[in-house]
Amino acid sequence: MWLCDQYDVIDKHTQSGLDLVERYIKFVKERTEIEQNYAKQLRSLTKKYYRRGSKEEQECRYSNHASFQDILNELNDYAGQRELIAENMMTGICVELTKFLQDLKQERKSHLSDAKKAQQTLESSFKHLESTKKRFAKEWAEAEKATQQADKTESDPNATKPDVEKARQHAHARTHTAEECRNDYAAELQKYNKEQNLFYYIEIPQFFNKLQEMDERRIRRLAGGYCQFSDIEKKVLPIISKCLEGISAAGGKVDEKQDSMLLIEQHKSGFEQPGDVEFEDYSHGIKPATSESSLNAPKVRAKLWPFGKKHKPPPAEDFSHLPPEQRKKKLQAKIDDIAKELQKTQDQSDALEKMRGVYEQNPQLGDPSSLEPQISETSQNIGRLRGELTKYEVGKNWDSNTLRGFLENEQLESQHLYSEFDDEFDDVQTPIGQCKAIYTFEGNSEGTISITEGEQLSVMEDDKGDGWMRVLKANGEEGYIPSSYVKLVS
């Protein structure tokens, strides 16, 4: 039991403990706000400097540009961990401690109220004892006074016998009343002493023991909250360390020689180097040709364009405006793109044919004729893409001027033939990549799914800057997970 037996001191001490819990809750809330604002600013920063678009994608082929994009991705994942810290502190510390604090307040109020009631009961008993004591004192004084008066009357020679007898009876009655008051006072005193012993030796120690146990429980829970403040951040430190390691790895992947060779390979023209300038000897009577003496214009040496500004002709569809090496690469890239689109369209056509076959065998599933417009459109697209593919493959060997005229004519025909159709056909969404879970995640909220470490997943939707990505599991389950919990695989 607390050695301190002062009610007011215990009252103030327990209230101070509850105030400390409340202060700690406010402290953690402010810390979570700081973490949330920090994460928000980090995400805004990465979004500001993250490059998107065709020009930026070309630049990202260089290792120094790509590494900077990797750093922004890692920093975005790092921001997600700061948000996770804030969320766990709010739910694990603030919410739990607030509920615990409300229970403590009710318990403390109940204990103090019981102690106060017991004290009031003892005080009421003491007041009744004092009242009985005063009545006894008054009656005893009256009895002594009546006895003295009877003795005085008896010694008076002029007093008659009836007077003496009356005085004696009155004194006897007063004495009897005083004796009764004395017995009542003795009984009340015994009762009060019993209640006082019960109050000080049993009830008050019980109340104070309960308050002591409550306060020690508060201290233990508060100490646990102090540890949680550190443990919550420790749990995400491995992922934060991986983010920082990823930033360091991005710096280590920069290869200046590779970037230089990539630039050379991408932009080399294929032109031959100019020959030496011939010496014109005017000492042997040779005169330079002028516009006055010759019908031919004077020879002017072209500028060496690598060291000056180059006039760029308007881009042509067959890339004939480019140097030979670059034109060859552009044509090959165009052929590859058309081949991919052709394969995708062919897959769509196969899927529609299979669906039509299913409808023909099971009419209750759908009408086969409803697929005819889509099948027709897909067939037209396949024909168009095959024509374009043939043009560009031939263009690799044709003269650029011949190819340009051919393409212009074919383009007019294709525009007229396919103007009523869209270039693409909506199909079932396909995965955009693969990834592997590097941590276990429990998807408890709506829209999320659970994954286990080492699990292979298909990426259906990339991270849009909010730290989440949509994936498809092998069992067909689909949902969102933190993008920092997985690693993309090629």
Residue pairs with C-beta under 8 A, 6 or more apart in sequence:
1 205
1 208
1 209
1 212
2 10
2 208
2 211
2 212
4 10
4 13
5 204
5 208
7 115
7 119
10 208
10 211
11 112
13 215
14 108
14 211
14 214
14 215
15 108
17 215
17 218
17 219
18 101
18 104
18 105
18 108
18 218
20 222
21 97
21 100
21 101
21 104
21 218
21 222
22 101
24 97
24 222
24 225
24 226
25 93
25 94
25 97
25 98
25 101
28 89
28 90
28 93
28 94
28 97
28 225
28 229
29 90
29 94
31 86
31 89
31 229
32 85
32 86
32 87
32 89
32 90
32 94
33 86
35 82
35 83
35 85
35 86
35 89
36 82
36 83
36 86
38 79
38 82
39 79
39 80
39 82
39 83
39 86
40 79
42 75
42 76
42 78
42 79
42 82
43 76
43 79
43 465
43 466
43 467
45 75
46 72
46 73
46 75
46 76
46 79
46 465
47 465
49 68
49 72
50 69
50 72
50 465
51 59
51 60
51 65
51 69
59 65
60 66
60 69
61 262
61 266
62 259
62 262
62 263
63 253
63 254
63 255
63 256
63 258
63 259
64 254
64 256
64 259
66 253
67 250
67 251
67 253
67 254
68 250
70 246
70 247
70 249
70 250
70 253
71 247
71 250
71 251
73 246
73 463
74 243
74 244
74 246
74 247
74 250
75 243
75 247
76 463
76 465
76 467
77 239
77 243
77 246
77 467
77 483
77 484
78 240
78 243
78 244
79 467
80 467
80 482
80 483
80 484
81 236
81 239
81 240
81 243
81 484
83 467
84 236
84 482
85 232
85 233
85 236
88 232
88 235
89 228
89 229
89 232
92 228
92 232
93 225
93 228
93 229
93 232
97 221
97 222
97 225
100 221
104 214
104 217
104 218
107 214
108 211
108 214
111 207
111 210
111 211
111 214
112 207
112 211
114 207
115 203
115 204
115 207
115 208
118 199
118 203
118 204
118 207
119 199
121 195
121 199
122 195
122 196
122 199
125 191
125 192
125 195
126 192
128 188
128 192
129 185
129 188
129 189
129 191
129 192
132 181
132 184
132 185
132 188
132 189
133 185
133 188
133 189
135 181
135 184
135 185
136 178
136 181
136 182
136 184
136 185
138 181
139 174
139 177
139 178
139 180
139 181
140 178
140 181
140 182
142 174
142 177
142 178
143 171
143 174
143 175
143 177
143 178
145 174
146 167
146 170
146 171
146 173
146 174
146 175
147 171
147 174
147 175
149 167
149 170
149 171
150 164
150 167
150 168
150 170
150 171
153 159
153 163
153 164
153 167
154 164
154 167
154 168
239 439
239 484
239 485
242 438
243 484
266 326
266 329
267 326
268 323
268 325
268 326
269 323
269 324
269 325
269 326
270 323
270 324
270 325
270 326
270 328
271 323
271 324
274 304
277 301
280 286
280 288
282 288
287 293
288 298
289 296
289 298
289 299
290 298
291 297
291 298
312 321
313 321
314 321
315 321
316 400
316 404
317 404
317 407
317 408
317 411
318 331
318 392
318 395
318 400
318 403
318 404
318 407
319 326
319 327
319 330
319 331
319 334
320 327
320 400
320 401
320 403
320 404
322 330
327 400
328 396
331 392
331 395
331 396
332 396
334 392
335 389
335 392
335 393
335 396
338 385
338 388
338 389
338 392
339 389
341 385
342 382
342 385
342 386
342 389
344 427
345 378
345 381
345 382
345 385
345 425
346 382
347 427
348 378
348 425
348 427
349 375
349 378
349 379
349 382
351 427
351 428
352 371
352 374
352 375
352 378
353 375
355 366
355 371
356 368
356 371
356 375
358 365
359 365
359 366
359 367
359 368
359 371
360 368
374 425
377 421
377 422
377 425
378 425
380 417
380 418
380 421
381 418
381 421
381 423
381 425
384 414
384 417
384 418
387 410
387 414
388 414
391 403
391 406
391 407
391 410
394 403
395 403
395 407
398 406
429 460
431 458
431 459
431 460
431 472
432 459
432 460
432 461
432 462
433 458
433 459
433 462
433 488
434 456
434 457
434 458
434 459
434 488
434 489
434 490
435 456
435 457
435 458
435 459
435 471
435 486
435 487
435 488
435 489
436 454
436 455
436 456
436 457
436 486
436 487
436 489
437 451
437 452
437 453
437 454
437 455
437 457
437 481
437 485
437 486
438 453
438 485
438 486
438 487
439 453
439 485
440 450
440 451
440 452
440 453
441 448
441 450
441 451
441 481
441 482
441 485
442 450
443 449
443 450
443 451
443 479
443 480
443 481
447 479
447 480
448 479
448 480
448 481
449 471
449 473
449 477
449 478
449 479
449 480
449 481
451 457
451 471
451 473
451 481
451 485
451 486
455 473
455 474
456 474
457 471
457 472
457 473
457 481
457 486
458 471
458 472
458 473
459 469
459 470
459 471
459 488
460 470
460 471
460 472
460 478
461 469
461 470
462 469
463 469
463 483
467 482
467 483
467 484
468 480
468 481
468 482
468 483
469 480
469 481
469 483
469 486
470 478
470 479
470 480
471 478
471 479
471 480
471 481
471 486
472 478
